[in-house]
């Protein structure tokens, strides 16, 4: 019995050898039944097992041994080299699948051509045998290996049916090629079905290749997130000396030096010095934040122009960045809802078809008369051939392929089936403000001078003063004035942390900063400028004042403008029945103003990455399929939590890699287009699945010979093969209709 006081450990391990839902279920069941395992979940899409276990009861090596015993493998080596080798192995497997698919399709063409038009040519059967053999034995070997593995563990999946149907069709054809007289003596034609075996494998391999593309994990996103953490740090000793160390040696309480432009290695508190730090990783906002003694800094954020010392508070897996990495890892792969349904049906469908084929053989042998056994074998093969789940297997990936292609034409990059299927059911959508609804770049909207004379006299002083400032808003002002101003040499430049900057020019002191700086120096603000500034503040714009030693000479409005098409895109989303919310790390006033301008259903301000994720979870608890649109690293946790994750293409690579869907042109109006595309694609998938099932419901009884007692009709295996191919063609053709849908 497990000790309730013992603390469990939760880890993720890659699993190899998974090919279908039942494989994942087998591994999951084996892990959950293992002593010491609290809970285990196997994600087929990401090929990852998340295992919570008691270290005193079970070791990873024990779990590995258990999984190996059922024909799979658990990779417990957590070193960087092992992870790299696993990634290389996966790439080799995909390359092999791509190569086998290409050759199986290439060889299927002459195979079908001979079977349809040149059956009477000399040695036709032997030629087809020679062509079909590499397709079945080499290109299709994975189906037979996986089918045998399932059989050994008293289970069955789609690989089982593919192996049975193609294997029996192939062996039956080999027998008929070598011993045609066996059938001739009984008054029957010794037909071969090499083309059925070859085409089935070729088409299923195409489906597998499409599935692998859809299941591609986000390991590149994880690599980039990990890359945000520097490999070395500069520690400050008690005597003030500094020395470089590997980041792995950092402990809580260590004092570190951060120079301009460096990434902060761990979470901590500033102890000495001050600077501005780019925290877009955390807040998503473009304006760097002032850091002075007592303020918190986060791993992965980037220091700007100053240097400072800070004390490590959270290291390793405890940092905020590590938390984001874990969140993305846990959500990097998921099962597409419709495909899960197909897998469940397949678990029943496969053994049912096998049983039907055996019943067919038995029924013919008992009630078929003189040639009952012969007709029974042929009918059994016909059932297995016609019931091959090719159409069922292609129903989802072909529609997904066309949908993704159509999306790419519209600058919408869709990474997997889940994004399309979940978007179809989406009821709520969260939009990050900065870079998604807005441009993501602070710009000067207006400079209001006290008088034209003040402008002419002082514009160069304002330009030079802001040029000397380290504040990010100053960069926007400098960019605005660059074309119309010239630099001057200023004296006694003083940067006042968190307030602004001051300097002298020709013995007159000038100031640039916020209202607090003006008030502390008793600088008079003209009534008209004060009213104007109040109006700007009501519109949530940042205000910078410029003053001489007695009065304010100008007020400057700096804003991050809303994209031109944001309001229209949000209106379209609401008309589609979707609730639209804005989430931002910005302040309440800015959020309220942007929300009013764009017409969102609601908004949340002052949000950290975890807050955004929590808000998504609250909507999900209400039963709403929820989407998230973001463009920054800070959005990756929310993107991972959401049912539908959409990144704006001009944002960070991390957000793009973590998301299931990317708007390449960063155009918000493409989100309604993506939703319409998803709805059309899911409708097509459902149509495909409907016809695939109907085909089997009608085809299997016909193949078994249900009409023979009534009108003597018996389906020829060759016709069954053609019907099988036709079912696949109909599914693909229906999927292609997506290209012309609205």
WOWOCOR-V136163 format. One record per residue. N is the residue number from 1. SS is DSSP state (helix for helix, strand for strand, loop for the rest). PHI is phi in radians with two decimals (* if undefined). NEAR is the number of other C-alpha atoms within 8 Angstrom. Layout:
{{N & SS & PHI & NEAR} {N & SS & PHI & NEAR}}
This chain:
{{1 & loop & * & 2} {2 & loop & -1.23 & 6} {3 & loop & -1.32 & 5} {4 & loop & -1.15 & 5} {5 & loop & -1.44 & 4} {6 & loop & -1.27 & 6} {7 & loop & -1.47 & 6} {8 & loop & -1.44 & 9} {9 & strand & -2.02 & 8} {10 & strand & -2.03 & 8} {11 & strand & -2.37 & 7} {12 & strand & -2.02 & 8} {13 & strand & -2.27 & 11} {14 & strand & -1.17 & 10} {15 & strand & -2.05 & 12} {16 & strand & -1.90 & 9} {17 & loop & 1.66 & 7} {18 & loop & -1.36 & 10} {19 & loop & -2.26 & 7} {20 & loop & -2.78 & 10} {21 & helix & -1.07 & 10} {22 & helix & -1.20 & 11} {23 & helix & -1.10 & 9} {24 & helix & -1.07 & 12} {25 & helix & -1.13 & 9} {26 & helix & -1.07 & 8} {27 & helix & -1.14 & 12} {28 & helix & -1.06 & 12} {29 & helix & -1.10 & 8} {30 & helix & -1.09 & 10} {31 & helix & -1.17 & 12} {32 & helix & -1.16 & 10} {33 & loop & -1.53 & 7} {34 & loop & -1.40 & 8} {35 & loop & -1.04 & 6} {36 & loop & 1.65 & 11} {37 & strand & -1.54 & 14} {38 & strand & -1.36 & 10} {39 & strand & -2.80 & 8} {40 & strand & -2.46 & 12} {41 & strand & -2.40 & 8} {42 & strand & -1.96 & 12} {43 & strand & -1.75 & 12} {44 & loop & -1.11 & 14} {45 & loop & -1.09 & 11} {46 & loop & -1.64 & 11} {47 & loop & 1.00 & 11} {48 & strand & -2.13 & 12} {49 & strand & -1.85 & 13} {50 & strand & -1.71 & 11} {51 & strand & -2.14 & 13} {52 & strand & -1.85 & 12} {53 & strand & -2.50 & 13} {54 & loop & -1.72 & 14} {55 & loop & -1.00 & 9} {56 & loop & -1.32 & 6} {57 & loop & -1.72 & 9} {58 & loop & -2.61 & 12} {59 & loop & -1.95 & 8} {60 & helix & -0.92 & 7} {61 & helix & -1.10 & 7} {62 & helix & -1.16 & 8} {63 & helix & -1.13 & 12} {64 & helix & -1.06 & 12} {65 & helix & -1.05 & 8} {66 & helix & -1.14 & 10} {67 & helix & -1.25 & 14} {68 & helix & -1.06 & 10} {69 & loop & -1.14 & 7} {70 & loop & -1.88 & 8} {71 & loop & 1.69 & 8} {72 & loop & -2.12 & 12} {73 & strand & -2.53 & 10} {74 & strand & -2.00 & 12} {75 & strand & -1.55 & 10} {76 & loop & -1.74 & 9} {77 & loop & -1.26 & 6} {78 & loop & -1.71 & 7} {79 & loop & -1.24 & 6} {80 & helix & -1.08 & 6} {81 & helix & -1.15 & 6} {82 & helix & -1.12 & 9} {83 & helix & -1.13 & 10} {84 & helix & -1.16 & 8} {85 & helix & -1.13 & 8} {86 & helix & -1.12 & 8} {87 & helix & -1.11 & 8} {88 & helix & -1.10 & 8} {89 & helix & -1.10 & 8} {90 & helix & -1.14 & 8} {91 & helix & -1.13 & 8} {92 & helix & -1.12 & 8} {93 & helix & -1.12 & 8} {94 & helix & -1.19 & 10} {95 & helix & -1.10 & 8} {96 & helix & -1.09 & 8} {97 & helix & -1.09 & 10} {98 & helix & -1.12 & 9} {99 & helix & -1.16 & 8} {100 & helix & -1.13 & 11} {101 & helix & -1.13 & 13} {102 & helix & -1.05 & 8} {103 & helix & -1.24 & 10} {104 & helix & -1.14 & 14} {105 & helix & -1.18 & 11} {106 & helix & -1.06 & 8} {107 & helix & -1.35 & 11} {108 & helix & -1.20 & 13} {109 & helix & -1.05 & 8} {110 & helix & -1.13 & 8} {111 & helix & -1.08 & 14} {112 & helix & -1.18 & 10} {113 & helix & -1.05 & 9} {114 & helix & -1.12 & 11} {115 & helix & -1.15 & 10} {116 & helix & -1.60 & 7} {117 & helix & -2.12 & 6} {118 & loop & -2.25 & 9} {119 & loop & -1.14 & 9} {120 & loop & -1.60 & 5} {121 & loop & -1.24 & 6} {122 & loop & -1.02 & 4} {123 & loop & 1.01 & 6} {124 & helix & -1.01 & 11} {125 & helix & -1.12 & 9} {126 & helix & -1.21 & 8} {127 & helix & -1.12 & 8} {128 & helix & -1.12 & 13} {129 & helix & -1.03 & 10} {130 & helix & -1.10 & 8} {131 & helix & -1.32 & 10} {132 & helix & -1.26 & 15} {133 & helix & -1.00 & 9} {134 & helix & -1.11 & 9} {135 & helix & -1.13 & 15} {136 & helix & -1.29 & 15} {137 & helix & -1.35 & 8} {138 & helix & -1.77 & 8} {139 & helix & -1.13 & 13} {140 & loop & -1.77 & 12} {141 & helix & -1.05 & 9} {142 & helix & -1.08 & 7} {143 & helix & -1.13 & 11} {144 & helix & -1.26 & 11} {145 & helix & -1.11 & 8} {146 & helix & -1.19 & 11} {147 & helix & -1.09 & 14} {148 & helix & -1.15 & 9} {149 & helix & -1.06 & 9} {150 & helix & -1.10 & 12} {151 & helix & -1.09 & 10} {152 & helix & -1.11 & 7} {153 & loop & -1.90 & 7} {154 & loop & 0.94 & 6} {155 & loop & -2.40 & 8} {156 & loop & -2.63 & 14} {157 & loop & -2.53 & 13} {158 & helix & -1.14 & 11} {159 & helix & -1.09 & 11} {160 & helix & -1.05 & 16} {161 & helix & -1.21 & 15} {162 & helix & -1.07 & 14} {163 & helix & -1.11 & 11} {164 & helix & -1.13 & 9} {165 & helix & -1.16 & 13} {166 & helix & -1.25 & 15} {167 & helix & -1.14 & 11} {168 & helix & -1.19 & 9} {169 & helix & -1.06 & 14} {170 & helix & -1.18 & 12} {171 & helix & -1.14 & 8} {172 & helix & -1.08 & 10} {173 & helix & -1.22 & 12} {174 & helix & -1.09 & 10} {175 & helix & -1.04 & 9} {176 & helix & -1.19 & 13} {177 & helix & -1.26 & 11} {178 & helix & -1.43 & 6} {179 & loop & -2.26 & 7} {180 & loop & -1.11 & 11} {181 & helix & -1.12 & 7} {182 & helix & -0.99 & 8} {183 & helix & -1.50 & 11} {184 & helix & -1.05 & 10} {185 & loop & -1.10 & 7} {186 & loop & -1.78 & 7} {187 & loop & 1.32 & 6} {188 & loop & -2.11 & 7} {189 & loop & -1.51 & 7} {190 & loop & -1.48 & 10} {191 & loop & -1.41 & 7} {192 & loop & -1.94 & 10} {193 & loop & -2.26 & 13} {194 & helix & -1.06 & 13} {195 & helix & -1.15 & 12} {196 & helix & -1.11 & 13} {197 & helix & -1.08 & 15} {198 & helix & -1.15 & 15} {199 & helix & -1.17 & 13} {200 & helix & -1.01 & 13} {201 & helix & -1.11 & 15} {202 & helix & -1.05 & 13} {203 & helix & -1.20 & 10} {204 & helix & -1.16 & 11} {205 & helix & -1.09 & 12} {206 & helix & -1.04 & 9} {207 & helix & -1.06 & 12} {208 & helix & -1.11 & 8} {209 & helix & -1.13 & 12} {210 & helix & -1.10 & 11} {211 & helix & -1.13 & 9} {212 & helix & -1.09 & 9} {213 & helix & -1.08 & 8} {214 & helix & -1.21 & 9} {215 & loop & -1.58 & 10} {216 & loop & -0.90 & 8} {217 & loop & -1.41 & 8} {218 & loop & -1.79 & 10} {219 & helix & -1.08 & 6} {220 & helix & -1.13 & 7} {221 & helix & -1.13 & 12} {222 & helix & -1.12 & 12} {223 & helix & -1.04 & 8} {224 & helix & -1.19 & 10} {225 & helix & -1.10 & 11} {226 & helix & -1.12 & 8} {227 & helix & -1.14 & 7} {228 & loop & -1.24 & 9} {229 & loop & -1.64 & 12} {230 & loop & -1.14 & 10} {231 & loop & -1.43 & 6} {232 & strand & -2.24 & 8} {233 & strand & -2.37 & 12} {234 & strand & -1.87 & 11} {235 & strand & -1.56 & 12} {236 & strand & -1.85 & 12} {237 & loop & -1.37 & 9} {238 & loop & -1.06 & 5} {239 & loop & -1.49 & 4} {240 & loop & 1.64 & 6} {241 & loop & -1.31 & 7} {242 & strand & -2.11 & 9} {243 & strand & -2.65 & 8} {244 & strand & -1.48 & 8} {245 & strand & -2.33 & 9} {246 & strand & -1.20 & 9} {247 & helix & -1.08 & 10} {248 & helix & -1.10 & 5} {249 & helix & -1.52 & 6} {250 & loop & -1.19 & 9} {251 & loop & -2.15 & 7} {252 & loop & -1.03 & 9} {253 & loop & 1.77 & 7} {254 & loop & -1.11 & 10} {255 & strand & -1.73 & 11} {256 & strand & -2.23 & 12} {257 & strand & -1.80 & 13} {258 & strand & -2.03 & 13} {259 & loop & -1.67 & 10} {260 & loop & -0.99 & 9} {261 & loop & 1.49 & 8} {262 & loop & -1.51 & 9} {263 & strand & -1.48 & 13} {264 & loop & -1.37 & 15} {265 & loop & -1.37 & 11} {266 & loop & -2.47 & 14} {267 & strand & -1.27 & 15} {268 & strand & -2.96 & 12} {269 & strand & -2.19 & 13} {270 & strand & -1.15 & 16} {271 & strand & -1.96 & 11} {272 & strand & -2.74 & 9} {273 & strand & 1.52 & 11} {274 & loop & -2.63 & 12} {275 & strand & -2.92 & 13} {276 & strand & -1.84 & 14} {277 & strand & -2.12 & 12} {278 & strand & -1.32 & 13} {279 & loop & -1.88 & 14} {280 & loop & -1.04 & 14} {281 & loop & -1.00 & 11} {282 & loop & -1.66 & 10} {283 & loop & -1.72 & 13} {284 & loop & 1.41 & 14} {285 & loop & -1.54 & 11} {286 & loop & -1.36 & 11} {287 & loop & -1.53 & 9} {288 & loop & -1.05 & 12} {289 & strand & -1.88 & 8} {290 & strand & -1.17 & 10} {291 & strand & -2.14 & 12} {292 & loop & -2.42 & 11} {293 & loop & -0.86 & 10} {294 & loop & 1.73 & 7} {295 & loop & -1.56 & 8} {296 & strand & -1.60 & 9} {297 & strand & -2.14 & 11} {298 & loop & -2.10 & 14} {299 & loop & -1.02 & 13} {300 & loop & 1.62 & 12} {301 & loop & -1.32 & 15} {302 & strand & -2.04 & 11} {303 & strand & -1.23 & 17} {304 & loop & -1.71 & 11} {305 & loop & -1.77 & 10} {306 & loop & -1.67 & 11} {307 & loop & -2.05 & 12} {308 & strand & -2.77 & 13} {309 & strand & -1.80 & 12} {310 & strand & -2.51 & 13} {311 & strand & -1.74 & 13} {312 & strand & -1.18 & 16} {313 & strand & -1.96 & 10} {314 & strand & -2.32 & 10} {315 & loop & -2.23 & 12} {316 & helix & 0.99 & 8} {317 & helix & -1.26 & 6} {318 & helix & -1.52 & 8} {319 & loop & -1.25 & 13} {320 & helix & -1.08 & 9} {321 & helix & -1.08 & 10} {322 & helix & -1.09 & 10} {323 & helix & -1.10 & 10} {324 & helix & -1.13 & 10} {325 & helix & -1.04 & 12} {326 & helix & -1.06 & 8} {327 & helix & -1.09 & 11} {328 & helix & -1.17 & 13} {329 & helix & -1.06 & 8} {330 & helix & -1.18 & 7} {331 & loop & -1.93 & 9} {332 & loop & -1.25 & 11} {333 & loop & -2.45 & 12} {334 & loop & -2.62 & 10} {335 & loop & -1.43 & 10} {336 & loop & -1.18 & 9} {337 & helix & -0.94 & 9} {338 & helix & -1.15 & 8} {339 & helix & -1.17 & 9} {340 & helix & -1.08 & 10} {341 & helix & -1.10 & 8} {342 & helix & -1.06 & 9} {343 & helix & -1.10 & 11} {344 & helix & -1.12 & 9} {345 & helix & -1.10 & 8} {346 & helix & -1.08 & 10} {347 & helix & -1.07 & 12} {348 & helix & -1.53 & 8} {349 & helix & -1.06 & 8} {350 & helix & -1.08 & 13} {351 & helix & -1.10 & 9} {352 & helix & -1.10 & 8} {353 & helix & -1.12 & 11} {354 & helix & -1.07 & 10} {355 & helix & -1.08 & 8} {356 & helix & -1.06 & 10} {357 & helix & -1.12 & 14} {358 & helix & -1.22 & 9} {359 & helix & -1.11 & 8} {360 & helix & -1.04 & 12} {361 & helix & -1.06 & 13} {362 & helix & -1.12 & 9} {363 & helix & -1.07 & 10} {364 & helix & -1.17 & 13} {365 & helix & -1.16 & 11} {366 & helix & -1.44 & 8} {367 & helix & -1.93 & 7} {368 & loop & -1.49 & 12} {369 & helix & 1.39 & 8} {370 & helix & -1.03 & 5} {371 & helix & -1.77 & 8} {372 & helix & -1.03 & 12} {373 & helix & -1.15 & 11} {374 & helix & -1.13 & 7} {375 & helix & -1.10 & 10} {376 & helix & -1.11 & 15} {377 & helix & -1.09 & 9} {378 & helix & -1.13 & 10} {379 & helix & -1.19 & 17} {380 & helix & -1.09 & 14} {381 & helix & -1.07 & 13} {382 & helix & -1.07 & 15} {383 & helix & -1.07 & 15} {384 & helix & -1.16 & 14} {385 & helix & -1.21 & 15} {386 & helix & -1.24 & 15} {387 & loop & -1.56 & 11} {388 & loop & -0.96 & 12} {389 & loop & -1.36 & 9} {390 & helix & -1.13 & 11} {391 & helix & -1.09 & 14} {392 & helix & -1.11 & 12} {393 & helix & -1.23 & 10} {394 & helix & -1.58 & 13} {395 & helix & -0.95 & 14} {396 & helix & -1.39 & 13} {397 & helix & -1.10 & 12} {398 & helix & -1.18 & 13} {399 & helix & -1.12 & 15} {400 & helix & -1.09 & 12} {401 & helix & -1.04 & 9} {402 & helix & -1.18 & 12} {403 & helix & -1.06 & 13} {404 & helix & -1.14 & 11} {405 & helix & -1.10 & 8} {406 & helix & -1.14 & 10} {407 & helix & -1.10 & 13} {408 & helix & -1.06 & 10} {409 & helix & -1.10 & 7} {410 & loop & -1.78 & 7} {411 & loop & 1.12 & 10} {412 & strand & -2.04 & 13} {413 & strand & -1.68 & 11} {414 & strand & -1.91 & 12} {415 & loop & -1.62 & 9} {416 & loop & -2.76 & 11} {417 & helix & -1.14 & 10} {418 & helix & -1.04 & 12} {419 & helix & -1.03 & 14} {420 & helix & -1.18 & 16} {421 & helix & -1.19 & 15} {422 & helix & -1.30 & 12} {423 & helix & -1.07 & 13} {424 & helix & -0.99 & 10} {425 & loop & -1.76 & 7} {426 & strand & -1.11 & 13} {427 & strand & -2.00 & 10} {428 & strand & -2.40 & 13} {429 & strand & -2.35 & 13} {430 & strand & -1.74 & 13} {431 & strand & -2.02 & 13} {432 & strand & -1.18 & 15} {433 & helix & -1.34 & 11} {434 & helix & -1.27 & 13} {435 & helix & 1.50 & 13} {436 & helix & -1.94 & 15} {437 & helix & -1.45 & 12} {438 & strand & -1.80 & 12} {439 & loop & -1.24 & 11} {440 & loop & 1.51 & 11} {441 & loop & -2.33 & 8} {442 & loop & -1.15 & 12} {443 & strand & -2.38 & 11} {444 & strand & -1.36 & 12} {445 & strand & -1.57 & 8} {446 & strand & -2.78 & 7} {447 & strand & -2.09 & 9} {448 & strand & -1.88 & 8} {449 & strand & -1.58 & 10} {450 & loop & -1.09 & 11} {451 & loop & -2.77 & 7} {452 & helix & -1.10 & 7} {453 & helix & -1.14 & 6} {454 & helix & -1.09 & 11} {455 & helix & -1.12 & 10} {456 & helix & -1.06 & 7} {457 & helix & -1.39 & 7} {458 & helix & -2.05 & 8} {459 & helix & -1.07 & 10} {460 & helix & -1.23 & 11} {461 & helix & -1.19 & 10} {462 & helix & -1.02 & 10} {463 & helix & -1.06 & 15} {464 & helix & -1.19 & 13} {465 & helix & -1.15 & 14} {466 & helix & -1.22 & 13} {467 & helix & -1.15 & 10} {468 & loop & -1.43 & 7} {469 & loop & -1.43 & 10} {470 & loop & -1.69 & 9} {471 & loop & -1.24 & 9} {472 & helix & -1.08 & 8} {473 & helix & -1.14 & 9} {474 & helix & -1.12 & 11} {475 & helix & -1.07 & 11} {476 & helix & -1.15 & 12} {477 & helix & -1.19 & 13} {478 & helix & -1.06 & 11} {479 & helix & -1.09 & 7} {480 & helix & -1.23 & 9} {481 & helix & -1.65 & 9} {482 & helix & -0.95 & 9} {483 & helix & -1.32 & 5} {484 & helix & -2.08 & 5} {485 & loop & -2.30 & 9} {486 & loop & -2.23 & 8} {487 & loop & -1.37 & 8} {488 & loop & -2.08 & 7} {489 & loop & -1.60 & 6} {490 & loop & -1.78 & 10} {491 & strand & -1.98 & 7} {492 & strand & 0.89 & 7} {493 & strand & -1.30 & 10} {494 & strand & -2.27 & 7} {495 & strand & -1.61 & 8} {496 & strand & -1.73 & 8} {497 & loop & -0.88 & 7} {498 & loop & 1.30 & 5} {499 & loop & -2.15 & 9} {500 & strand & 2.76 & 14} {501 & strand & -2.53 & 14} {502 & strand & -2.43 & 14} {503 & strand & -2.82 & 13} {504 & strand & -1.91 & 12} {505 & strand & -2.43 & 11} {506 & loop & 0.93 & 4} {507 & loop & 1.15 & 5} {508 & strand & -1.88 & 8} {509 & strand & -1.53 & 10} {510 & strand & -2.14 & 12} {511 & strand & -2.29 & 15} {512 & strand & -2.43 & 14} {513 & strand & 2.97 & 13} {514 & loop & -1.53 & 11} {515 & helix & -1.11 & 8} {516 & helix & -1.11 & 8} {517 & helix & -1.14 & 10} {518 & helix & -1.14 & 15} {519 & helix & -1.13 & 8} {520 & helix & -1.13 & 7} {521 & loop & -1.79 & 6} {522 & loop & 0.91 & 7} {523 & loop & -1.61 & 12} {524 & strand & -1.34 & 8} {525 & loop & -1.80 & 8} {526 & loop & -0.95 & 9} {527 & helix & -1.00 & 6} {528 & helix & -1.15 & 6} {529 & helix & -1.16 & 12} {530 & helix & -1.14 & 9} {531 & helix & -1.13 & 8} {532 & helix & -1.10 & 8} {533 & helix & -1.13 & 11} {534 & helix & -1.10 & 8} {535 & helix & -1.15 & 8} {536 & helix & -1.09 & 12} {537 & helix & -1.10 & 11} {538 & helix & -1.12 & 9} {539 & loop & -1.63 & 9} {540 & loop & 1.12 & 11} {541 & loop & -1.73 & 11} {542 & strand & -1.42 & 9} {543 & strand & -1.93 & 12} {544 & strand & -2.11 & 12} {545 & strand & -1.75 & 15} {546 & strand & -2.16 & 14} {547 & strand & -2.45 & 14} {548 & loop & -1.66 & 11} {549 & loop & -1.31 & 9} {550 & loop & -2.16 & 8} {551 & strand & -2.55 & 10} {552 & strand & -1.35 & 15} {553 & strand & -1.71 & 12} {554 & strand & -2.75 & 12} {555 & strand & -2.09 & 14} {556 & strand & -2.09 & 13} {557 & strand & -1.76 & 14} {558 & strand & -2.00 & 16} {559 & strand & -2.47 & 10} {560 & loop & -1.89 & 11} {561 & loop & -1.16 & 10} {562 & strand & -1.27 & 9} {563 & loop & -1.06 & 8} {564 & loop & -1.01 & 5} {565 & loop & -1.72 & 9} {566 & helix & -1.09 & 13} {567 & helix & -1.07 & 10} {568 & helix & -1.17 & 9} {569 & helix & -1.11 & 13} {570 & helix & -1.14 & 13} {571 & helix & -1.07 & 9} {572 & helix & -1.08 & 9} {573 & helix & -1.08 & 12} {574 & helix & -1.15 & 10} {575 & helix & -1.17 & 7} {576 & loop & -1.47 & 6} {577 & loop & 1.49 & 7} {578 & loop & -1.90 & 11} {579 & strand & -1.34 & 11} {580 & strand & -2.01 & 14} {581 & strand & -2.10 & 13} {582 & strand & -1.87 & 14} {583 & strand & -2.16 & 13} {584 & loop & -2.70 & 14} {585 & loop & -1.49 & 11} {586 & loop & -1.31 & 11} {587 & loop & -1.34 & 8} {588 & helix & -1.04 & 8} {589 & helix & -1.11 & 10} {590 & helix & -1.09 & 11} {591 & helix & -1.06 & 16} {592 & helix & -1.09 & 10} {593 & helix & -1.14 & 11} {594 & helix & -1.14 & 9} {595 & helix & -1.06 & 12} {596 & helix & -1.17 & 8} {597 & helix & -1.18 & 7} {598 & helix & -1.76 & 10} {599 & loop & 1.38 & 9} {600 & loop & -1.20 & 12} {601 & loop & -1.17 & 7} {602 & strand & -2.96 & 8} {603 & strand & -2.57 & 11} {604 & strand & -2.31 & 10} {605 & loop & -1.94 & 11} {606 & loop & 0.92 & 9} {607 & loop & -1.79 & 13} {608 & loop & -1.51 & 10} {609 & helix & -0.92 & 13} {610 & helix & -1.19 & 9} {611 & helix & -1.14 & 8} {612 & helix & -1.09 & 11} {613 & helix & -1.12 & 13} {614 & helix & -1.15 & 8} {615 & helix & -1.13 & 8} {616 & helix & -1.08 & 13} {617 & helix & -1.08 & 10} {618 & helix & -1.15 & 8} {619 & helix & -1.21 & 12} {620 & helix & -1.14 & 10} {621 & helix & -1.11 & 7} {622 & loop & -1.40 & 6} {623 & loop & 1.50 & 6} {624 & loop & -1.71 & 10} {625 & strand & -1.24 & 14} {626 & strand & -2.05 & 15} {627 & strand & -1.94 & 15} {628 & strand & -2.33 & 14} {629 & strand & -2.05 & 14} {630 & strand & -2.63 & 16} {631 & loop & -2.36 & 16} {632 & loop & -2.00 & 13} {633 & helix & -1.01 & 13} {634 & helix & -1.08 & 12} {635 & helix & -1.52 & 13} {636 & helix & -1.12 & 16} {637 & helix & -1.18 & 14} {638 & helix & -1.17 & 13} {639 & helix & -1.09 & 18} {640 & helix & -1.22 & 13} {641 & helix & -1.36 & 11} {642 & loop & -1.16 & 13} {643 & loop & -1.20 & 9} {644 & strand & -2.20 & 16} {645 & strand & -2.02 & 15} {646 & strand & -2.23 & 15} {647 & strand & -1.87 & 15} {648 & strand & -1.49 & 18} {649 & loop & -1.10 & 12} {650 & loop & -1.60 & 8} {651 & loop & -1.55 & 13} {652 & loop & -1.34 & 10} {653 & helix & -1.09 & 9} {654 & helix & -1.14 & 13} {655 & helix & -1.08 & 17} {656 & helix & -1.12 & 15} {657 & helix & -1.26 & 10} {658 & helix & -1.31 & 14} {659 & loop & -1.38 & 13} {660 & loop & -1.52 & 14} {661 & strand & -2.49 & 14} {662 & strand & -2.25 & 13} {663 & strand & -1.55 & 16} {664 & loop & -1.03 & 11} {665 & loop & -1.50 & 8} {666 & loop & 1.06 & 10} {667 & loop & -1.71 & 10} {668 & loop & -1.09 & 12} {669 & loop & -1.18 & 11} {670 & helix & -1.40 & 12} {671 & helix & -1.16 & 10} {672 & helix & -1.03 & 10} {673 & helix & -1.11 & 8} {674 & helix & -1.10 & 10} {675 & helix & -1.19 & 11} {676 & helix & -1.09 & 9} {677 & helix & -1.08 & 12} {678 & helix & -1.10 & 13} {679 & helix & -1.12 & 12} {680 & helix & -1.15 & 10} {681 & helix & -1.17 & 14} {682 & helix & -1.14 & 11} {683 & helix & -1.06 & 8} {684 & helix & -1.14 & 12} {685 & helix & -1.03 & 12} {686 & helix & -1.12 & 8} {687 & helix & -1.09 & 8} {688 & helix & -1.05 & 15} {689 & helix & -1.13 & 12} {690 & helix & -1.04 & 8} {691 & helix & -1.19 & 10} {692 & helix & -1.11 & 13} {693 & helix & -1.24 & 9} {694 & helix & -1.06 & 8} {695 & helix & -1.00 & 9} {696 & helix & -1.23 & 10} {697 & helix & -1.08 & 8} {698 & helix & -1.47 & 8} {699 & helix & -1.18 & 10} {700 & helix & -1.10 & 11} {701 & helix & -1.07 & 10} {702 & helix & -1.10 & 11} {703 & helix & -1.12 & 17} {704 & helix & -1.25 & 13} {705 & loop & 1.66 & 11} {706 & loop & -1.11 & 8} {707 & loop & -1.56 & 10} {708 & helix & -1.01 & 9} {709 & helix & -1.16 & 6} {710 & helix & -1.51 & 6} {711 & helix & -2.29 & 6} {712 & loop & 1.35 & 7} {713 & loop & -1.35 & 8} {714 & loop & -2.36 & 9} {715 & loop & -1.30 & 11} {716 & loop & -1.33 & 10} {717 & helix & -0.95 & 14} {718 & helix & -1.11 & 9} {719 & helix & -1.15 & 8} {720 & helix & -1.07 & 13} {721 & helix & -1.09 & 13} {722 & helix & -1.14 & 9} {723 & helix & -1.12 & 9} {724 & helix & -1.04 & 14} {725 & helix & -1.09 & 10} {726 & helix & -1.10 & 8} {727 & helix & -1.10 & 12} {728 & helix & -1.21 & 11} {729 & helix & -1.09 & 8} {730 & helix & -1.13 & 8} {731 & helix & -1.14 & 15} {732 & helix & -1.13 & 12} {733 & helix & -1.09 & 8} {734 & helix & -1.12 & 10} {735 & helix & -1.14 & 13} {736 & helix & -1.13 & 9} {737 & helix & -1.09 & 8} {738 & helix & -1.03 & 14} {739 & helix & -1.04 & 8} {740 & helix & -1.87 & 5} {741 & loop & -1.37 & 6} {742 & loop & -1.37 & 4}}
